[in-house]
Amino acid sequence: MKQSQTHQDDKRPGSLSKLRAGSARFALGAGLLGIVALAPAVVRASSGSLFSESSGGPDFVHFNGMSGELYFPEMMGSGAALFDYDGDGDLDAYLVQGVMLGPGKRLADAVFPPADDKPLVDRLYRNDSVTLDGQTQVRYTDVTGGSGLRSGGYGMGVAAADFDNDGRVDLYVTNFGANQLWRNLGEGRFENVTAAAGVGDERWSVSAAWIDYDRDGDLDLYVGNYVRYTFDNAKPCRSSTSARDYCSPLVYKPDVDTLYRNDGDGRFTDVSAAAGIRAKFGGALGVVVADFNADGWQDLYVANDGVANQLWINRRDGTFSDEAMLAGVGVNMDGSPEASMGVDAADFDGDGDEDLFMTHLARETNTLYINDGEGWFEDRTLAMGLANPSFQYTGFGTAWFDYDNDGWLDILAVNGAVTRIEEQLLAGDPFPLRQANQLFRNEGQGRYREVSGEAGKAFEVALVSRGAAFGDVDNDGDTDVLIANNAGPARLLINEVGQDADWIGFRLADGGGRDLYGASLVLDVGDRRVLRRAGSDGSYASSSDPRLLVGLGERGEAPLTAHVVWPDGARERFDRLRPGAYHDLLRGQGKPDGD
C-alpha cells in the first residue's frame, strides 16, 4: 500500500531557544493539538493484593561478590530484560549476574556465598507458561546452558533489540569491564559479535538504549557510562558516623558516554565526538529515548548521578545539542543537581507530549518534569504528590505504566540504599541497604497517591532493588514487573487487577517481524486521545517489553482507531481494532493518515 508522505526537514536550529518559533508542536500532526487531558524486613502492612509474587518466575539469585572491601561497583548492579527471544509471542527473561570479589579475593571470602553451585553467569530463561481452564500458570525455564551466552566482566545492565533487522531480538550487555553484543541466531542460540561489531566499550557502563537517531531504518546504540573507577584508584570512604561506607560517585571523575552508529552491515562506528556526545562528562545511570521537542526525530535524556542531567536534542544532521539546562531538566526546581538513577518518559497527563520521571537518592525526592509540548519542562514533583513519599528512599528502576488499566499512567519505583542504613547496621545486617519498593497511583486529577500499602505482600519485602523490567508476561492484558535485586533473588510480580478492566495491546513492527522502536501510537479513547511510544529503554540497567498496553477503564467493547507515526515520519491509520487483544500493526498495512 502506498505510504503516507514522510516528514520533511525544515532545517530548524537545534537550540530549544529557537524551537518556539517552529510551527509543528507535535510530530503526529496538527490534528493532535487538542489532546486532553536476603533477610527481608517487613515495613508495611498490606490490605489488598494488586500484585502477587510468582513462584514460577526465574530462579535467579544475584551474587555481588562482596568480600568486605566495599568496592563501589558491587552495590550498583544489576538489571534485567523481558523480551521475546524465540519469537513465540511471550516474554522470556535475561538476568545480569555480578561476580566481583577483587584483587586477591576468592569465592570463600564472599560475605554472601553463591546460592547454589550453578556457574556465576548471566542467565537466560524461556517462558514456558501454560494456560489451563482459563488460568495461566507462569513458569520460566533456565535455558542458559544451550544458548551459547557467556557473560564477561562484572554485569550491570542489558538492552534488547533487533540490531541487524533479521526479526530476532539481540542483546547488548553492559559491564564494569568490556561490554558485549550477543546476536540472536535463532533456535535458542546466541553468538558473541562484539569485536566484529566494534561496540565493546570498556568503560564502566550501566544503562544503554537503542535509537534510530538518523532515521535510516536500523537501530543505533547509546551507551551510558558512569565514573572512572578501578581497583587501583579505589578510595576509603566513611559515613557521618565515621564508619566505613560506600563512596559517593563525586569521589571519582565522571566518564563520557558513547554513541555508536549502525552501519547496516553488522558493524557500528563510534560517532560520539562527531555527534557532540563527547563534549559532556556525566556519570550516567539511566537513559531514555523520546521525541521531546515534537519535531519527529528521537532525542535522548540521560540521568546522571550527582551532576546535571543531559537532554540531547537531535539536530537532524547527525549531531546532538545538550539543552537540559535551558529546557529546565538539568537540575531540580531549586537549581540543584540530583543523584539520578532510573528514568522514564511518557505522556502521563494525556496532553500529547513526553514528560519525564526519575528516581533519586534519599533526602532528594524523586522528580517529575512536565513537558509543555515544545520541549520546555517544569518540575512539578511537589504538586503531583510525589515528593514527601519518596524523601526517605533511594530509587533505581522505574516506569510509568497503567497497573489498573484505568487509562492513566501509574508509577513504580524500586528502592535500595547506596550508603549503609544505621539501624540495619546496628542490627547486624551484613548488607544494610534494604528498602521497600513503592507504587504510586495516578488519580487522574493531576496528583499521585502512594498505594504501596494496598498492593499486597509483594510490597512488604525490603531488599536492595536495582533493575526493573516491565511487560505482560502472562499475556492477560496487564503489566507485570521483573525486579532484579542486588545480592538477592529476582522477583516476578504478577499484576492481579489490570485484567479486570478493558484494555487493548499493540505491537508496532515491520513485515519482517522487527519491532520498530521510536514508533508512536495515538489511540482515540472516547473523547480523548492516548499517546504511547514503542521501545525497550528507560528504567535502570534494564530492558522492557516494546509492546504497548492501553488501559481503557470502563470504555466498553466498541472498535477503536489507532494513529501510528513510524520512525521515519510516515503516518498510517488502523481502524476497527477490538479491545481485549493484542494487535500487530505492521508498517504498510494501514491506511495513509494525515491526522
Helices and strands as residue ranges (DSSP letters): H 16-19, G 30-32, E 51-53, G 72-75, E 80-83, E 92-95, G 107-109, E 123-127, E 130-132, E 135-137, E 140-142, G 144-146, E 154-161, E 170-176, E 180-186, E 189-192, H 194-197, E 205-211, E 220-225, E 237-238, E 244-245, G 249-251, E 258-262, E 268-270, H 272-275, G 277-279, E 284-290, E 299-304, E 310-314, E 320-322, H 324-327, E 343-346, E 355-358, E 367-371, E 377-379, H 387-390, E 395-401, E 410-415, H 422-426, E 435-436, E 438-442, E 448-450, G 452-454, G 457-459, E 462-463, E 465-471, E 480-485, E 491-495, G 498-500, E 502-509, E 520-525, E 528-533, E 548-553, E 560-565, E 571-577, E 582-586, E 591-592
